[in-house]
Structures are given as structure tokens and as C-alpha cells.
Amino acid sequence: MVKQQFMNEMETRLKTFDANMEKLKARPKPKSEHARAELEKTYFLLKARRDELRDQLKAAEAATDDGWHPIKAKAEKVYEDMVRYMDETCAKIDGPENAGLY
């Protein structure tokens, strides 16, 4: 995959992720204080990971055509972790049978 194609694909994925973050934020808040705190913690963790991915994409964009592949691999790993964590969070909220925004 060429660098610009990867960048475009990841930007599209990030837009989808951001939309799903808004859906997560808009969900009814859990009744228990502990559950609300966990959900808030998760939301901020996901935002931090998203910011990390944006930093990786900036680094990939600035890298040479030969030097961007390690950055690409790290960016893909961060994205996979974000999606997995989002799905795990939804499973905790909704139960495994109804889980996931992905």
C-alpha cells in the first residue's frame, strides 16, 4: 500500500471512530457511580489513543517513502487496539450479545 493511500484510509477510519466515540458519549449514563467513572475513564483513554494515532499519522506523512513503514505498522496497531477497546467497553455496557459499535 502506498503512503497516500494508507493516509486516506486511516483518515476515513478515524472519522468513523470519531462518530462512534460520539455515539458512546451519547449513550445513557450507567446508574452506578463506579460504572459512570469507568465509562468516563474509558472515553478519555480512547481519546488519548486517538490522539496518539493522529501523531503517528503526522509522523508517517513526514517520513520518507522508505522510512514510513515502521510508523505504518505502529499506527495500525494503535487503531486495532482502539477498536478492540471500544468493543470491550460496549460489551461491558450492553452485554456481549449486543456489544460493539464496530
Contact map, one row per residue, 1 for C-alpha under 8 A:
111011000000000000000000000000000000000000000000000000000000000000000000000000000000000000000000000000
111111000000000000000000000000000000000000000000000000000000000000000000000000000000000000000000000000
111111100000000000000000000000000000000000000000000000000001100010010000000000000000000000000000000000
011111110000000000000000000000000000000000000000000000000000000000000000000000000000000000000000000000
111111111000000000000000000000000000000000000000000000000000000000000000000000000000000000000000000000
111111111100000000000000000000000000000000000000000000000000000000000000000000000000000000000000000000
001111111110000000000000000000000000000000000000000000001000100000000000000000000000000000000000000000
000111111111000000000000000000000000000000000000000000000000000000000000000000000000000000000000000000
000011111111100000000000000000000000000000000000000000000000000000000000000000000000000000000000000000
000001111111110000000000000000000000000000000000000000000000000000000000000000000000000000000000000000
000000111111111000000000000000000000000000000000000000000000000000000000000000000000000000000000000000
000000011111111100000000000000000000000000000000000000000000000000000000000000000000000000000000000000
000000001111111110000000000000000000000000000000000000000000000000000000000000000000000000000000000000
000000000111111111000000000000000000000000000000010000000000000000000000000000000000000000000000000000
000000000011111111100000000000000000000000000000000000000000000000000000000000000000000000000000000000
000000000001111111110000000000000000000000000000000000000000000000000000000000000000000000000000000000
000000000000111111111000000000000000000000000000000000000000000000000000000000000010000000000000000000
000000000000011111111100000000000000000000000000000000000000000000000000000000000000000000000000000000
000000000000001111111110000000000000000000000000000000000000000000000000000000000000000000000000000000
000000000000000111111111000000000000000000000000000000000000000000000000000000000000000000000000000010
000000000000000011111111100000000000000000100000000000000000000000000000000000000000000000000000000000
000000000000000001111111110000000000000000000000000000000000000000000000000000000000000000000000000000
000000000000000000111111111000000000000000000000000000000000000000000000000000000000000000000000000000
000000000000000000011111111000000000000000100000000000000000000000000000000000000000000000000000000000
000000000000000000001111111000000000000000100000000000000000000000000000000000000000000000000000000000
000000000000000000000111111100000000000000000000000000000000000000000000000000000000000000000000000000
000000000000000000000011111110000000000000000000000000000000000000000000000000000000000000000000000000
000000000000000000000000011111000000000000000000000000000000000000000000000000000000000000000000000000
000000000000000000000000001111100001000000000000000000000000000000000000000000000000000000000000000000
000000000000000000000000000111111011000000000000000000000000000000000000000000000000000000000000000000
000000000000000000000000000011111011000000000000000000000000000000000000000000000000000000000000000000
000000000000000000000000000001111111000000000000000000000000000000000000000000000000000000000000000000
000000000000000000000000000001111111100000000000000000000000000000000000000000000000000000000000000000
000000000000000000000000000000011111110000000000000000000000000000000000000000000000000000000000000000
000000000000000000000000000001111111111000000000000000000000000000000000000000000000000000000000000000
000000000000000000000000000011111111111100000000000000000000000000000000000000000000000000000000000000
000000000000000000000000000000001111111110000000000000000000000000000000000000000000000000000000000000
000000000000000000000000000000000111111111000000000000000000000000000000000000000000000000000000000000
000000000000000000000000000000000011111111100000000000000000000000000000000000000000000010000000000000
000000000000000000000000000000000001111111110000000000000000000000000000000000000000000000000000000000
000000000000000000000000000000000000111111111000000000000000000000000000000000000000000000000000000000
000000000000000000000000000000000000011111111100000000000000000000000000000000000000000010000000000000
000000000000000000001001100000000000001111111110000000000000000000000000000000000000000000000000000000
000000000000000000000000000000000000000111111111000000000000000000000000000000000000000000000000000000
000000000000000000000000000000000000000011111111100000000000000000000000000000000000000000000000000000
000000000000000000000000000000000000000001111111110000000000000000000000000000000100110000000000000000
000000000000000000000000000000000000000000111111111000000000000000000000000000000000000000000000000000
000000000000000000000000000000000000000000011111111100000000000000000000000000000000000000000000000000
000000000000000000000000000000000000000000001111111110000000000000000000000001000100000000000000000000
000000000000010000000000000000000000000000000111111111000000000000000000000000100100000000000000000000
000000000000000000000000000000000000000000000011111111100000000000000000000000000000000000000000000000
000000000000000000000000000000000000000000000001111111110000000000000000000001000000000000000000000000
000000000000000000000000000000000000000000000000111111111000000000000000001001100000000000000000000000
000000000000000000000000000000000000000000000000011111111100000000000000000000000000000000000000000000
000000000000000000000000000000000000000000000000001111111110000000000000000000000000000000000000000000
000000000000000000000000000000000000000000000000000111111111000000000011011000000000000000000000000000
000000100000000000000000000000000000000000000000000011111111100000000011001000000000000000000000000000
000000000000000000000000000000000000000000000000000001111111110000000000000000000000000000000000000000
000000000000000000000000000000000000000000000000000000111111111000010010000000000000000000000000000000
001000000000000000000000000000000000000000000000000000011111111000011011000000000000000000000000000000
001000100000000000000000000000000000000000000000000000001111111000010000000000000000000000000000000000
000000000000000000000000000000000000000000000000000000000111111100000000000000000000000000000000000000
000000000000000000000000000000000000000000000000000000000011111111110000000000000000000000000000000000
000000000000000000000000000000000000000000000000000000000000011111110000000000000000000000000000000000
001000000000000000000000000000000000000000000000000000000000001111110000000000000000000000000000000000
000000000000000000000000000000000000000000000000000000000000001111111000000000000000000000000000000000
000000000000000000000000000000000000000000000000000000000000001111111110000000000000000000000000000000
001000000000000000000000000000000000000000000000000000000011101111111111000000000000000000000000000000
000000000000000000000000000000000000000000000000000000000001000001111111100000000000000000000000000000
000000000000000000000000000000000000000000000000000000000000000000111111110000000000000000000000000000
000000000000000000000000000000000000000000000000000000011011000000111111111000000000000000000000000000
000000000000000000000000000000000000000000000000000000011001000000011111111100000000000000000000000000
000000000000000000000000000000000000000000000000000000000000000000001111111110000000000000000000000000
000000000000000000000000000000000000000000000000000000010000000000000111111111000000000000000000000000
000000000000000000000000000000000000000000000000000010011000000000000011111111100000000000000000000000
000000000000000000000000000000000000000000000000000000000000000000000001111111110000000000000000000000
000000000000000000000000000000000000000000000000000000000000000000000000111111111000000000000000000000
000000000000000000000000000000000000000000000000100110000000000000000000011111111100000000000000000000
000000000000000000000000000000000000000000000000010010000000000000000000001111111110000000000000000000
000000000000000000000000000000000000000000000000000000000000000000000000000111111111000000000000000000
000000000000000000000000000000000000000000000000000000000000000000000000000011111111100000000000000000
000000000000000000000000000000000000000000000100110000000000000000000000000001111111110000000000000000
000000000000000010000000000000000000000000000000000000000000000000000000000000111111111000000000000001
000000000000000000000000000000000000000000000000000000000000000000000000000000011111111100000000000000
000000000000000000000000000000000000000000000100000000000000000000000000000000001111111110000000000000
000000000000000000000000000000000000000000000100000000000000000000000000000000000111111111000000000110
000000000000000000000000000000000000000000000000000000000000000000000000000000000011111111100000001111
000000000000000000000000000000000000000000000000000000000000000000000000000000000001111111110000001100
000000000000000000000000000000000000001001000000000000000000000000000000000000000000111111111000000100
000000000000000000000000000000000000000000000000000000000000000000000000000000000000011111111110001110
000000000000000000000000000000000000000000000000000000000000000000000000000000000000001111111111111100
000000000000000000000000000000000000000000000000000000000000000000000000000000000000000111111111001000
000000000000000000000000000000000000000000000000000000000000000000000000000000000000000011111110001000
000000000000000000000000000000000000000000000000000000000000000000000000000000000000000001111111111000
000000000000000000000000000000000000000000000000000000000000000000000000000000000000000001111111111000
000000000000000000000000000000000000000000000000000000000000000000000000000000000000000000110111111000
000000000000000000000000000000000000000000000000000000000000000000000000000000000000000000100111111000
000000000000000000000000000000000000000000000000000000000000000000000000000000000000000000100111111100
000000000000000000000000000000000000000000000000000000000000000000000000000000000000001101111111111110
000000000000000000000000000000000000000000000000000000000000000000000000000000000000011111100000011111
000000000000000000010000000000000000000000000000000000000000000000000000000000000000011001000000001111
000000000000000000000000000000000000000000000000000000000000000000000000000000000010001000000000000111
